């Protein structure tokens, strides 16, 4: 049994994790611990508080007791808002506190893009434009070219959590560009796990979504690879061999 630990802020789309667990197979367990979201706002000052070391540390002991093999801070905006170096400091502190391999959703997007050999991506963000721009900046710092960013201007994770299939597909269509090799949907408050294969079929390219890449990252840290076509190309393609 491989146990994967996730620190998830508040309550918006945590039901993605039981769904993903079912798609992965019976020998993988996803343990979700909720952290204090504080003020629910896609605003830089609130996001910095949400991702503080104190907020993350509060949930770590429960994950340790569950026997987790790795831990991922399951929040994109609460990690990339710190910038490339600050986000590294965040996960290093989390790893020391947990005594486990650790990462965050922001790094999961970069690592997944690298593994799939993606050089140019488009971003469909639920965030306001200034926060969406910070995610694009983070990706560029990780060596991923961003050829288009579509923001949605939504302030709260609670509102994002109410989006259904129609809104997700509308955002994906609006954000995609012909020169993008993949589309990224970066909010862990967004329900996407049920739609990834259909999104990829419609767009004709890989689609990376926040909770999907978060789980993939936890598996990577635990040195596990799983073939799960229901989770899209990221879970079916062979890794790119760097030479």
N, C-alpha and C positions, 0 to 999 in steps of 0.2 A: 504493500500500500504506500502510495506517495501522497503526502498531505501538503497542501499548498495554502499559505496564509495570506490574507488580504486585509489591509486596513482601509475601510471604505467610509468616506465622510457622509454622515447623516443617512437619510433614507430617500432614495429616488429611483434607482434602477438595480437595487441589490438582487432582485429576483432573476437577473441575468445569470447569476452564478450557479444556482441549482440547474437551470436550463443547460448551461455550458457543461456542468459536471455530468449530466446525462449523456451529452454528446461525446464526451471524452472516454468513457468506459468505467467499469466497476472498480478498478484498482487505483483510482485517483479521487481524492477527496478535497473539496474546496471549502476552507474555513474562512468565514467573513466575520470580522470584528468591526463594529461601527465606532468611528471617532466623532468627537464633538465638532460639528460643522461651524459652530459660532454663528456669525451673521451669514445667512445664505445670500451671497451676492458675488457675481462675477465682476468684482472690483479689486484692483491690485491690493489695497490695504487689507481687505477682508480675506483675500486668498493667501496672503503672507501669514496671517494669523491662523488660518485653517491648516496650513502645512507646517506649523511650528514644531520644533522638536518635542515640546511638552505635550502637545496634542497627540502626536504619534506615539510617544512613549507610553501614554496612558492605556493603549490597547495592546501593547506588545506582550505583556505577561500572559494574557489569555491565549494568545497564539502560541507562545512557548509551551504552555501547559497542554495545548491540543496536539503537540508533536509535529508541528509544521516543519517541513524541510527547507522552506524559503519563505520570504515575506515580500510583498509588493505593496507600496503605497498606491492604492487604486484611485488616484486623482490626477488628472492631467494638468488642469489649471493651477492646482495647489502645489505643483512641482516646477513646471516651466516658468512660472512667474518669478522664480528665484534666479533665472538665468542659467546658463550652461554650468558655470563653476558653482554657483550656489546650490543648484540641484544635485550636483555631485556631493557637496558637503551634506546635504539633507539625507541622501541615501547612505553615505558613510556613517553618519551618526545613527541612523536607523539600524544598520548592520551591527554596529557596536552594542547598541542597546538590546537588540534582539539576540545577539550571538548567532545570527543566521545570515546566509546570503540575502541581500536586499536590493531592491530597485524601486522604480516608480513607473507609472504609465507613460510619462513623457519619454523616458529612456527606452521603454518598450517599443514605442513607435520608431525611434531611431534604429534600434537593434533589429527590429523586424524588417524595416526598409533595407538595411544593409544586407541582411541574410537573403532577401529576395532579389538583391541586385538592382534595387530601384534607385534611380538617380533624379527623376523629376516627378513630383507629386502635386496634386491639387488638394486643397483643404476645404472641407465644409464644416464650419464651426457654428455652434449654437450661441457663442459668446458675442458680446459687443465688439466693435471693430478694434479697439485698442488692445483688448485681451487676445483676440484672434491674431493680431500682428505679433504679439509676443510669442505665440506658439510657432508661427512661421519663422521668427528669428531663432528660436531654439532649434528647429529642424535644420536651418542653414548652418548653425554652429556645429551640428552633428554631421555635416557633409551632405545633406539632402537638399536639392534645389526645389524651391517652392514656386510653381509656375502660375498659381492662382489661389486666392483666398476669398471665400464667401462667408461673411459673418451673418448672424441672425438677430443680434441685438438683445438677446434674452439675458436678463439679469440674474434670475434665480435657478438653482438646480431643480427646485420643486416644479417650476413650470416646464423645464426640459423633460422631467420625468413623466409628464402627461402626454408627450408627443407619441403618436402612433405611427403605423406604417405609412400613411399618406404623407405626413409631415417629413418623415425620414427620407422617403423617396424623392419628395420635392426638393429637399435640401441637396441630396446627392446629384440630382439632375442639374440643378442650378450651379453647383460648385465644380462639376467636372469640366475639364478642358481637353481638347483633342491631343495636345502634346504631353499630357500627364500620363505616366505609366501606371499610376494607381491613385485612388481617392482615399483620403484620410478623414475620418469623422471622430474628432478627439474628445468628446465629453462622456465621462463614465456615468453621468446622469441620464444618458440617452439610451433607450431600448433599441438595440440593433441585432442582438444575437439570433433572432428568428428570421432575419431578413438578408443575411450576408450572401448566401448563394444566389438569391434572386437579384440582389443589387449587382453582383458581379456579372450575372448573365445579361442584365439590361445594359450595363455600362461597357461590357466587354473587356474588363480589366480587374485586377485585384482591388478589393476594398478592405481597408484596415480600420477597425473600430476600437473604441477605447477599452471596453471590457474584454473583447477578444484578444487584443495584444497584451493586456495585463495578465491574463491567464497564460498565454504563450510565454511571456517573460518569466513567470513563476516556474513553469515547466523547464525553461532553459536553465534557470538558476539551479534547479534540482537535477539537472542532467537527464531530463526525460524528453523524448520526442513521441508525439502521438499523431497518428493519421486520423483526422476527423473531417471528412468532406463537408459535413453540415456547418463547419466553421470557416469555410472558404479556402482560398488558395494558400493562405499562410499555413494552414494545417495539412496541406496535401503536397506542396512542392518540396523537392529536395533542396537543401541549403546550397547557396552559391559557394563554391570553393575559391577562396582568395589565393592567388598565386603571385 
